[in-house]
Amino acid sequence: MAEAGYGSPTDVLLKLGNGSPVGVSCDRDAGNGGEQTASKNSSECEQEAHTGEKPYLCDDCGYRTSRKDHLFQHMRTHAGEKPYKCDQCDYSAARKSTLNDHLLKHTGEKPYMCGECGYRTAVRCNLYRHMKIHTGEKPYKCDQCDYSAGLKQLLDRHLAKHTGDKPFMCGECGYRTTQKSALSIHMRAHTGIKPYKCDQCDYSAARKSHLDIHIAKHSNDKPFMCGECGFRTNDRSSLSRHMKIHTSEKTFKCDQCDYSAARKHHLDRHLAKHTGDKPYMCGDCGYSATQWCHLSKHMRTHTGENPHKCDQCDYSAARKHHLDRHLAKHTGDKPYMCGDCGYRATQWCHLSKHMRTHTGEKPYTYDQCDYSSAQKSTLDRHLVENTDENPKSAKCDSFASQKSSLDRHLATHTDEKSS
């Protein structure tokens, strides 16, 4: 077999007699069942690994590598070629190793286990990355600040904050992101694709993390507990986010004012107040929103869709947090507790509001006077009471201090008419 040329990587695969795609690889890969390879000797490969030399260049994007077979595999990302097919579903991959990882999803096998915490995974490299959590190793350094990360993709995501670049855009709604994988996941909101299936009920999800959280509901197991307030969850990342409440760690800073937040999406929501930008618009009624998820939830008011079902009665809701609030009625569970006075709540937002009675925090202010309040509804009531904007019923002479109160009042007219 003639060896592929060392020039421009156009003929990216060598074909064997049986038609199987085989990349050029080191001798250490040869000898498996007589598999034929066009190879360099292993000492050359190891030498390149130590020297850092990367002589193989992709003409399309500038990607460099020390091994020719890696370049061949990379070129498939440009050609869109995915020769490795799963025999149990329609999945296909550009690399044999990627297909092997996928096949483990069908078997559920997770052979690699962390000796520190019991974490299990189907892929060896995932365990390697996970171990950095325990060792504290963060080899990937930002060259513009002192940020460092244990994973390369975390550094890439961080670097986008410096440039502000979001090159991947959704053609349906204008959503933009720094990562191709994030756009791929987002597109499922439009296509309705939910590839992750629960094997215990008919639930399916667009994201693997959502399925993991759902599966834990079958066992009702909540192994992750907050030592400060007793909050329990079945998801480690949820506990991590929750802990920021107690530590007051607010790592996401606004560059236009002194606002800071513990969560990135809270900062994104805040930034929209500076720009006034609401790029997501409803085609039915003109409603616009700063975030795609808000528009998605709004659209259910037109479709009447209530996707969140209670498994103990026939209640259903358009929003997940409405279902969570309802479920607490069945269990009587109030997992959020105030460490100062013992007050308990079914929802974190209720505990957060309660805590302001202890801290004296009043984050809601009015720019026309020095009034401030601990709750937004109180500020809204103040604005109505001190302006000429008191909502009035068009059906009678009733006034309300809050729009929500007026809406409830108007419903009484609707009920009278229907009866």
KAHUMO-V257236 format. One record per residue. PHI is phi in whole degrees, -180 to 180 (NA if undefined). PSI is psi in degrees with one decimal (NA if undefined). Layout:
phi:psi
PHI:PSI
PHI:PSI
//
This chain:
phi:psi
NA:131.5
-76:138.7
-76:142.4
-64:150.8
-68:163.9
-98:10.1
-86:-141.8
-61:132.6
-80:79.7
-100:-50.2
-84:87.4
-82:-10.2
-128:143.5
-97:134.8
-104:131.5
-84:175.8
-62:-29.8
-89:4.7
85:1.4
-76:138.1
-80:124.4
-128:124.7
-83:159.8
-68:129.7
-141:171.1
-72:161.4
-60:-24.7
-63:-17.6
-93:-11.4
-81:164.6
89:3.9
-86:96.8
66:29.1
75:16.7
-61:132.9
-89:134.8
-139:146.0
-91:114.2
-129:158.2
-101:156.9
-74:156.5
-65:-30.0
-65:-34.4
-66:-42.5
-63:-44.4
-67:-34.7
-64:-42.1
-64:-36.3
-64:-36.3
-79:-38.6
-78:-20.6
82:5.7
-68:134.2
-132:82.4
-81:-12.4
-97:120.8
-119:135.9
-86:123.7
-71:-19.4
-82:-39.0
-134:-2.9
88:1.5
-59:136.7
-125:150.1
-152:161.1
-88:-9.5
-127:137.5
-66:-38.0
-65:-32.0
-67:-38.3
-63:-43.1
-60:-44.1
-65:-39.7
-61:-40.1
-60:-22.6
-66:-24.6
-67:-30.1
-81:-39.2
-78:-17.8
75:11.9
-79:129.3
-134:82.4
-77:-13.8
-96:114.0
-107:139.7
-81:133.3
-87:4.7
-115:-13.4
-154:-172.0
-92:15.7
-70:143.5
-142:157.4
-141:157.4
-82:-21.2
-125:143.9
-63:-39.7
-64:-35.1
-67:-39.9
-63:-41.9
-60:-41.5
-61:-42.4
-63:-41.5
-59:-29.5
-67:-21.9
-66:-32.0
-73:-36.9
-86:-22.6
77:5.5
-72:133.1
-133:82.3
-76:-15.6
-100:120.9
-124:140.8
-82:127.2
-75:-12.3
-85:-43.9
-131:-2.3
87:1.2
-57:136.4
-125:149.1
-149:159.4
-86:-13.8
-121:130.2
-62:-41.8
-65:-29.2
-65:-38.8
-66:-39.7
-60:-45.3
-66:-40.2
-60:-39.0
-61:-23.5
-65:-22.3
-63:-40.1
-80:-37.4
-81:-20.4
78:8.0
-68:128.4
-135:79.9
-77:-13.7
-96:114.2
-108:139.3
-82:133.0
-88:5.4
-116:-13.9
-154:-170.9
-93:15.4
-68:141.7
-141:156.6
-141:156.3
-83:-20.7
-123:142.0
-62:-40.5
-67:-27.1
-69:-38.5
-65:-42.8
-59:-42.1
-65:-40.2
-64:-43.3
-59:-30.7
-64:-24.0
-68:-31.7
-72:-40.4
-88:-25.6
73:7.8
-78:128.6
-131:82.2
-75:-16.0
-99:117.1
-122:140.7
-82:126.3
-74:-12.9
-85:-43.4
-132:-1.9
88:0.5
-58:135.7
-124:150.0
-151:163.2
-85:-14.0
-125:137.6
-64:-38.9
-63:-36.6
-67:-37.5
-66:-40.6
-60:-43.4
-67:-41.9
-60:-39.5
-60:-22.8
-66:-21.6
-66:-29.5
-88:-40.2
-82:-21.8
79:7.3
-69:128.8
-133:85.2
-76:-13.5
-97:113.6
-107:139.1
-83:133.6
-88:5.6
-115:-13.9
-155:-172.0
-92:15.3
-68:142.2
-141:157.0
-140:155.2
-82:-20.5
-126:142.4
-62:-39.0
-63:-34.9
-67:-39.5
-65:-41.4
-59:-43.2
-64:-41.3
-63:-45.1
-60:-35.1
-64:-22.9
-70:-27.6
-67:-36.6
-90:-14.2
58:22.4
-86:127.0
-129:81.2
-77:-14.9
-99:116.3
-123:140.7
-82:126.3
-75:-12.2
-85:-44.5
-129:-1.2
86:0.6
-57:135.2
-124:148.3
-151:159.8
-95:5.0
-128:122.6
-61:-40.2
-66:-32.1
-66:-39.2
-66:-40.3
-60:-43.7
-66:-40.5
-62:-39.6
-62:-25.3
-64:-21.7
-63:-41.8
-82:-36.4
-81:-13.5
60:23.3
-74:115.5
-126:86.8
-83:-14.1
-98:112.5
-107:139.9
-82:133.2
-89:5.7
-116:-13.6
-154:-171.9
-92:15.1
-68:141.8
-142:156.6
-142:155.8
-83:-18.8
-126:141.6
-62:-42.3
-69:-24.1
-68:-40.8
-64:-42.6
-58:-42.1
-64:-40.1
-65:-42.5
-60:-31.3
-63:-23.7
-69:-31.8
-72:-41.2
-88:-25.3
72:9.2
-77:128.9
-132:80.9
-76:-13.8
-100:115.2
-122:140.9
-80:127.7
-75:-12.9
-88:-39.9
-131:-1.9
86:-1.1
-57:136.8
-127:154.0
-142:158.1
-81:-20.0
-131:145.0
-61:-39.2
-63:-32.8
-67:-41.4
-65:-40.9
-59:-43.6
-67:-39.7
-61:-39.6
-60:-22.7
-69:-21.2
-68:-25.8
-87:-39.4
-84:-20.4
74:12.2
-70:131.1
-126:79.9
-75:-15.0
-96:108.7
-104:140.2
-82:132.5
-88:6.1
-117:-13.6
-154:-172.8
-92:15.2
-68:142.3
-143:156.1
-141:155.0
-80:-24.1
-123:143.2
-62:-41.6
-69:-24.3
-68:-40.4
-66:-42.4
-59:-41.2
-64:-40.6
-66:-42.9
-60:-31.1
-63:-24.6
-69:-33.3
-74:-42.5
-90:-24.6
71:11.0
-75:131.0
-129:83.7
-76:-13.7
-99:117.3
-123:138.7
-80:125.9
-74:-14.0
-87:-40.6
-131:-2.4
86:0.4
-56:137.9
-124:149.9
-142:156.7
-82:-19.8
-130:146.4
-62:-38.8
-61:-33.3
-69:-41.0
-66:-39.3
-59:-44.7
-65:-40.9
-61:-40.8
-59:-24.9
-67:-21.2
-69:-24.9
-89:-39.8
-84:-21.7
77:8.2
-67:134.4
-133:83.9
-78:-13.6
-97:116.0
-124:159.3
-116:129.2
-78:-3.5
-98:-9.3
-155:-176.8
-96:17.2
-71:140.6
-144:157.7
-146:162.5
-83:-21.3
-129:145.0
-65:-36.6
-62:-34.5
-68:-39.3
-65:-42.2
-59:-43.1
-64:-40.3
-61:-43.0
-63:-41.0
-68:-41.6
-70:-21.8
-114:14.0
-132:-179.1
-96:24.9
-103:25.6
-61:120.4
-64:133.2
-120:142.1
-72:136.2
-80:-9.6
-95:-26.2
-151:-167.5
-95:14.3
-73:141.7
-113:158.5
-137:147.3
-82:-15.0
-135:146.9
-64:-36.4
-61:-36.8
-67:-39.4
-64:-41.3
-60:-42.3
-65:-38.9
-64:-42.7
-62:-29.8
-63:-28.6
-66:-34.3
-65:-39.5
-64:-43.0
-64:-38.7
-65:-38.6
-68:-39.8
-72:-27.0
-84:NA
//
